[in-house]
Amino acid sequence: MKARRGDLSGPVLAILVTLVLLAIGAVLVAYFTLFTGQAPSPVLAVKDQPVAYRVGTTNDVRVEVVVENIGAASVTLHSGETKLRIVSPSALVTALGSGAERSLGTTTTIAPGESKTLTFTFSGAWPHFAPHRSAGAVLIVKDTAGNTIGQFEVRIRIVGGG
């Protein structure tokens, strides 16, 4: 058949259909990534260096870790599931035995942009901490819904130790 003036040929029509489909795809991707955004979520970061110190004249050790919520949603940390586990030096871990892991004392809520100090108490453990200048630990942070918000390796400075 002879093509009439103004008709589109097969290859030109295929190219135009492909371009229209690509444009529709780009609009959908832009909508879902730029306009709807992500759901707000908490993101925690450890600030400064955690410290451990003797509590008054007792042999209790208090470890304080400052965390900041740099995310877009508030988070409530579960007191029984948020834990600090001492992992080094090996002499300290051995001396603490099963007491090398402590849970957060109280349920704590951290709003976006807010910092809070998480406190962990090791009862009667000062004689084990005192010979050391620092300790390595893993901080496991869970919310009240049981979600793991973060897991951090931290280096704790032992004030008065060493």
Secondary structure, DSSP 8 states (H G I E B T S, - for coil): ----TT---HHHHHHHHHHHHHHHHHHHHHIIIIIS-------EEEEEEEEEEE-TTSS-EEEEEEEEE-SSS-EEE-TTT-EEEEEESHHHHHHHGGGGEEE-SS-EEE-TT-EEEEEEEETT-HHHHTT-SEEEEEEEEEBTTS-EEEEEEEEEEETT--
